[in-house]
């Protein structure tokens, strides 16, 4: 995920919801906008996953960055 990389552009956080085609289970990932594009491209090439939704999350003024 993006928050593990110090070189991330971090120009806004996006929530990506994926569904496993085999199990039907959904999972949520968080990425900056730049890495979201790459992750969606990866998922489109993966036969086991579908993109359900991608949403930009608003950052709170109270959030702490590390």
Buried (B, 14 or more C-beta within 10 A) or exposed (E): EBEEEEEBEBEBBBBBBBBEEEEEEEEEBBBBBBBBEEBBEEBEEEEEBBBEEBEEEEEEEEEEEE
